[in-house]
């Protein structure tokens, strides 16, 4: 038999004990979850960090900007999905929640039958944005590396009177001889030229 997957850990921010129990019952009926409840919104960042959950669920009648700021500190968009259920909201609060990295922001409160599908959607959206963010970081890094290599090629072309292909071949050969990446050799050349020039 394959080993049983460890349960998804959830921090539930819910000041109302009865609602917290309803949410827990709904989640337990839908799957295997390790759920911790935080009733106080003060010190939220520290409390969430101490549990280090996979997901944060927040159920508040009227969230304040302070709570959203605490959430953004506790769960940056890079760390974990956050689903927030509110009874009332306005455009500014919705915008603040999305900017704080909330993966799902549901107005009109929380109903037990909606918890699991919204939780699943928040997790999926979080993973999708994480993938896009990683791709963007990879692309930005590749672009920065390309700029450094192009600058180094330009320096070699000028200093040695060679064409672009020959300059790149020289960078590549030097990198192979030194067991380094081409961008590392190019960066060292650009730095050295900056010191000399």
C-alpha positions as CSV (number, residue, x, y, z in Angstrom):
1,X,0.0,0.0,0.0
2,X,1.3,3.5,-0.8
3,X,2.0,5.7,2.2
4,X,-0.9,8.0,3.1
5,X,-0.4,11.6,2.1
6,X,0.0,13.9,5.0
7,X,-3.0,16.1,5.6
8,X,-3.2,19.6,4.3
9,X,-2.5,22.0,7.2
10,X,-4.9,24.9,7.5
11,X,-5.0,27.8,9.8
12,X,-8.5,29.1,10.2
13,X,-8.9,32.7,11.4
14,X,-12.3,32.7,12.9
15,X,-13.3,34.7,16.0
16,X,-16.7,33.0,16.3
17,X,-16.3,29.5,18.0
18,X,-19.6,28.1,16.5
19,X,-18.7,29.2,13.0
20,X,-15.2,27.8,13.5
21,X,-16.8,24.4,14.4
22,X,-19.1,24.5,11.4
23,X,-16.1,25.2,9.0
24,X,-14.0,22.4,10.7
25,X,-16.9,19.9,10.3
26,X,-17.4,20.9,6.7
27,X,-13.7,20.5,5.9
28,X,-13.3,17.2,7.8
29,X,-16.3,15.8,5.9
30,X,-14.6,16.8,2.6
31,X,-11.1,15.5,3.2
32,X,-8.1,14.9,5.4
33,X,-7.0,18.3,7.0
34,X,-5.0,19.4,10.0
35,X,-6.8,22.5,11.1
36,X,-5.7,25.0,13.7
37,X,-8.0,27.9,14.7
38,X,-6.9,31.4,15.6
39,X,-9.6,33.4,17.2
40,X,-7.7,36.6,17.7
41,X,-6.8,38.8,14.8
42,X,-4.2,40.7,16.8
43,X,-0.7,39.1,16.4
44,X,-2.0,37.3,13.4
45,X,1.3,37.3,11.5
46,X,3.1,35.7,14.4
47,X,0.4,33.1,15.0
48,X,0.3,32.1,11.4
49,X,4.1,31.9,11.1
50,X,4.3,29.7,14.2
51,X,1.9,27.1,12.6
52,X,3.4,27.5,9.1
53,X,0.3,26.1,7.4
54,X,-0.2,25.1,3.8
55,X,-3.3,27.3,3.6
56,X,-4.9,30.2,5.5
57,X,-8.7,30.5,5.7
58,X,-10.0,33.8,7.1
59,X,-13.7,34.3,8.0
60,X,-14.5,37.9,9.2
61,X,-17.6,39.9,9.0
62,X,-15.9,43.2,8.4
63,X,-12.1,43.0,7.8
64,X,-10.1,46.1,8.6
65,X,-7.0,47.3,6.7
66,X,-5.0,46.3,9.8
67,X,-6.1,42.7,9.5
68,X,-5.3,42.7,5.7
69,X,-1.9,44.1,6.4
70,X,-1.3,41.5,9.1
71,X,-2.3,38.8,6.6
72,X,0.1,40.2,4.0
73,X,2.9,40.0,6.5
74,X,1.8,36.5,7.7
75,X,1.3,35.0,4.2
76,X,3.0,36.8,1.4
77,X,1.8,35.7,-2.0
78,X,5.0,33.7,-2.3
79,X,4.4,31.6,0.8
80,X,0.9,30.1,0.8
81,X,-2.6,30.5,-0.5
82,X,-5.1,32.6,1.5
83,X,-8.8,32.4,1.2
84,X,-10.8,35.2,2.8
85,X,-14.5,35.2,3.5
86,X,-16.2,38.5,4.4
87,X,-19.8,39.5,5.0
88,X,-19.3,43.0,3.7
89,X,-16.7,44.7,1.5
90,X,-16.1,47.8,-0.6
91,X,-13.9,48.3,-3.7
92,X,-10.9,49.6,-1.7
93,X,-11.0,46.7,0.7
94,X,-11.3,44.2,-2.1
95,X,-8.3,45.8,-3.9
96,X,-6.3,45.9,-0.7
97,X,-6.9,42.1,-0.1
98,X,-5.9,41.2,-3.7
99,X,-2.8,43.3,-3.5
100,X,-2.0,41.7,-0.1
101,X,-1.9,38.3,-1.9
102,X,-5.3,36.9,-1.0
103,X,-5.9,34.0,-3.5
104,X,-9.7,34.0,-3.0
105,X,-11.8,36.9,-1.7
106,X,-15.4,35.9,-1.2
107,X,-18.0,38.5,-0.3
108,X,-21.3,37.5,1.3
109,X,-19.8,35.3,4.0
110,X,-19.0,31.7,4.3
111,X,-21.3,28.8,3.9
112,X,-20.1,25.3,4.8
113,X,-20.9,23.9,1.3
114,X,-18.7,26.5,-0.4
115,X,-15.6,26.1,1.8
116,X,-14.0,23.1,0.0
117,X,-14.5,24.3,-3.6
118,X,-13.2,27.8,-2.7
119,X,-10.3,26.3,-0.9
120,X,-9.4,24.2,-3.9
121,X,-9.7,27.3,-6.2
122,X,-7.5,29.3,-3.9
123,X,-4.8,26.6,-3.9
124,X,-5.0,26.2,-7.7
125,X,-4.8,30.0,-8.3
126,X,-1.9,30.3,-5.9
127,X,0.0,27.6,-7.7
128,X,-0.8,29.1,-11.1
129,X,0.5,32.5,-10.0
130,X,3.6,30.9,-8.4
131,X,4.4,29.2,-11.7
132,X,3.9,32.5,-13.6
133,X,6.1,34.4,-11.1
134,X,8.9,31.8,-11.4
135,X,8.7,31.9,-15.2
136,X,8.9,35.7,-15.0
137,X,11.9,35.6,-12.6
138,X,13.7,33.1,-14.9
139,X,13.0,35.3,-17.9
140,X,14.2,38.4,-16.1
141,X,17.4,36.6,-15.0
142,X,18.0,35.3,-18.5
143,X,17.6,38.9,-19.9
144,X,20.0,40.3,-17.4
145,X,22.5,37.6,-18.2
146,X,22.1,38.3,-21.9
147,X,22.8,42.0,-21.3
148,X,26.1,41.2,-19.4
149,X,27.2,38.7,-22.1
150,X,26.4,41.3,-24.9
151,X,28.4,43.9,-23.0
152,X,31.3,41.6,-22.6
153,X,31.2,40.7,-26.3
154,X,31.2,44.4,-27.1
155,X,34.3,44.9,-24.9
156,X,36.1,42.0,-26.5
157,X,35.2,43.1,-30.1
158,X,36.6,46.6,-29.4
159,X,39.7,45.4,-27.5
160,X,40.7,42.6,-29.9
161,X,39.2,43.8,-33.2
162,X,37.1,40.6,-33.6
163,X,33.5,40.0,-34.7
164,X,30.6,39.1,-32.4
165,X,30.8,35.3,-33.1
166,X,34.5,35.3,-32.3
167,X,33.9,37.3,-29.1
168,X,31.3,34.8,-27.9
169,X,33.5,31.9,-28.8
170,X,36.3,33.4,-26.7
171,X,33.9,33.9,-23.8
172,X,32.6,30.3,-24.1
173,X,36.1,28.8,-24.4
174,X,37.3,30.7,-21.3
175,X,34.2,29.6,-19.4
176,X,34.9,26.0,-20.3
177,X,38.6,26.2,-19.5
178,X,37.7,27.7,-16.0
179,X,34.8,25.4,-15.5
180,X,32.5,28.5,-15.1
181,X,29.3,29.7,-16.7
182,X,29.6,32.1,-19.7
183,X,27.7,34.7,-17.8
184,X,30.2,34.5,-14.9
185,X,33.2,35.0,-17.2
186,X,31.3,37.9,-18.9
187,X,30.4,39.5,-15.6
188,X,34.1,39.3,-14.4
189,X,35.2,40.9,-17.7
190,X,32.6,43.7,-17.4
191,X,33.6,44.3,-13.8
192,X,37.3,44.4,-14.7
193,X,36.7,46.7,-17.6
194,X,34.8,49.0,-15.3
195,X,37.7,49.1,-12.9
196,X,40.2,49.8,-15.7
197,X,38.1,52.3,-17.5
